[in-house]
Amino acid sequence: MARRIDTLKQQIDERFGGLLESATLDLGELTLVVAPDHLIEVCTALRDEEAFRFEQLIDVCGVDYLGHGDAEWETREASGHGFSRGVNASTAGRLDFLHQDLSVSTVEAAGGRRFAAVYHLLSVSSNQRLRIRCFAPDDGLPVIPSVIDVWNSANWFEREAFDLYGIIFEGHPDLRRILTDYGFIGHPFRKDFPLSGNVEVRYDAEKQRVVYEPVSIEPRVLVPKVIRSEVRRHGEEEAEPPQDAEQA
């Protein structure tokens, strides 16, 4: 007997066909990838048609795929003692202007799709869930159609994704920041956003008001090398450290 999620995938494949870039069923969850040109059409059908009835939009979140799949930490081959070291400087913040190199290598490899909006849908009628992912075609100015006319609960969700990732939702009636301050510079959830930010705030006693100034902290990422010694309690002698820890 086919599972309900398998039946849903079959119905979606038959109904939407070429409108989808992909429909993936993994770990019991169904994810659709839809191009911006077809997003509103697909979402409206998923809400209205009797076979689907996804009446409720649970969440909309932004995603930045900059550096996706790259890592500078040893994982599978790392030693079981102490801490592994960063072996490849491949994350933003490690070197000056490193994010520019990351943008070129990673985004080109991914077909120029850095930013995406992810929609989580719930069908109360059939007790089923569905995920939709929509990539912005332009990384420099990521624009995705607003789904607020399909689900009005998207209002503040889309404002949050705009605030944190800089994704512009075309057709949104009031697209402005919702979490950061009015004078905030940049989008803090982007992977190339400086860890220390762009500005700092302090109270100026002479002006008797809060002032914004360029950040004075030097942005950097620290990679510690730690070798733990087995120091015993009650004054016992220090045990010999593991051989692979000495060579780390």
N, C-alpha and C positions, 0 to 999 in steps of 0.2 A: 504494500500500500504506500503510495507516494505521500511524502510529507507535505504539509500545507505550504511551506516555504518553497518547495520545488514546484508545486502547482502555481503559486504566485509568479515565480520566475518564468514559467512557460507561458502564462497569460500575458505577462509584460513583453516577452519576446515576440509573441504573435501580434499584440496590439500595436507596439511602437516600432518594431523592426528597425529601419534605417534612421530613425530619430535618435537612437542611442549610440554613443560611442562604444559602450560596453555595459554588460550586466553580469556581475560577478557574485557567485554564491560561495561564501567562505565562512567557516565556523558558525554555520547556522544563521548568517546575516547576509542580506541581499543589498548590494551596492550598485547603483546606476551612475554612469558617467554621461552627462548630457551637455551638449554644446550650448553656449549662451543663446544662439538663435532659436533653439527649440525648447528652452527652459520653461517658458510660460505655457506653451502648448502642452508639454508633458505634465507639468504640475497641475494644470487645470483638469486634464483628463484623469489624473490620479485622484483628484479630489471628488470629481462629479460622477464618474462612471461607476455603475453598480458593481462591476467586477472588482473594483479597488477600494473606493470609499475611504481614502486617507483624509479624513476631515480635519485633523489637528496637526499643526506644525509645532513640534516640541522644542526645536532649537535650530539656530543658524550660527555657524562658527566659521571663522576664517582660518586658512592654513597657508603657511609660507614654506614652500618646498626647497628653498635655497639650501644647498648642501645635503639634500636628502640622500641617504645611503652612504654618505661619507662619514668616517669616524677616525679620530686620531688616537684612540685608545685600543690597546691590545685587549682582546676579550677571550676568544676561544683558546688562543695559544699562550695566554698570560700565565704567570706563575701562580701557584696556589698560596704563596706566602707573601706578606707585605702588600704593596700596591704596584700595579703596572704603571708604566710611564707613558706619556703621550709620545707616540713614535712618529706621527705625521702631523705637521702643523697645518691642519685643513679646516679649522673652524674660525669663524669671524672673531676678531679681537686678538688673535695670536700675533699677527704682524700688521704693520701699517698698510692700509689699503688692501688687505687680504680679501675683503668681501668683494672687491671688484673682480679679482681673479676667480673667486668662487662663482660669481654671477655668470661669467663667461662660460666656464667649464660645465657647471651643473645645469644651467638653464638651457644651453645649447644641446646638451645630451638628452634633456627631457623634452626637447621640441619647443622650447621657449614657454613653458607653462610653469610659472613659479607660484602664482597665487590662485587659490581656489576657495569657493564657498561650499560648505557642506550643510545639507539640510536633513534633519531627522524627522521623519513623519510617523504618525500613529493613526491606525484605523481603529477607532473605538468600536465600530460595528462588527469587525471581524477579528479584533484583538491581534493585529499584525503590525509589524514595524518595517520601515524601509528607509534606506539612506540614499541621498542623491548628492553627487559631487559635480560641481561646475567650475571649470577652469577659465580664468580670464585670459583672452588671447594676447593681450599686450602687457608685458611685465612692467614697463615704464609707467603706464597709466591703466591699472587693472580696473576694468568696467564689466559689471555683470548686471543683467536686468533685475529689478526689484520684484519680489513675489508678494508684495504687500496687498495687491489687488486679489491675489488668490487666497492668502492667509493673512489677515490683518495683524496677527500676532508677530509677524516678521518685523514690525516697526522698530522696536528697540534692539532686537537681535542684529538687524542690519546696521544700525547705528553703532553698535559695539564693534562689529567687524570692520566698519569704516574707521573708527577711532583707533583700534589697536593694530590693524594691518594696512589701512589706507585703501581698502577695496571700495570702489565707488559703485553704488547700487542705483542704476539709472531708473528714474521714475519714482524714487522715494520722495515723499512730500516734505520731509524735514530732516535731511541728512546732515547732521552735525555731531560733534563729539558728545559723548555721554559719560565717560569715565575719567578722562584726563582734564586738566585745567584749561581755561579758555586760551591762555597763551602758550600752551604746550607745543613743542616743536617735534615733528616726526611722529612715527607710529611705533610704540614700544614693543610690540610683539613681532616685529620684523626681525629676522635673524641677523641682519647687519646693523641693527640699532645699537649704538654704543652702550656698553654695560653700565656706565656711569651717567648716561643721559647727555643732553646737549646744554642744559642750563641748570643752575642751582639757585635756590631761593634763600634769602636772609632778610632779617629786619634791619633797616637802616635807621639808627637813632637820630641822625641829623634830619633826614627827610621824614621821619616818623611814619614810615610805611614799609611794606614789603617790596623788595626790589629783586629783579631777575638779572643774573649775571652769567657769563659763559662758565661752564663747569671747570673747576680748577683741579679736579682729580685726573691723573693720567690713566686712561683706560688700558687695561692689561688683563691677561688671563694667566694665573699662576698654576703651574703644574708641579705639585710637590713630589719629591722623592723621599719616601719614608721607609726606613729599615727598622723593624721592631726587634728589640732585644728581649729575650725571655728573662726578665728580672723577677726573681722569686721574692716572696715575702719573708719576713723574719730574718733578714740578713743573709739569706742563702746566696751562694755564688751564682754569677750570671752564666746561664747556659750558652753553649755555642750556637750562634745564629745559623739558620739553614744555609746550605751551600749556594742555592740559587738566589737567596736574598743578598748574599755578599756580592754576587756578580751582577745584580740588578743595576 
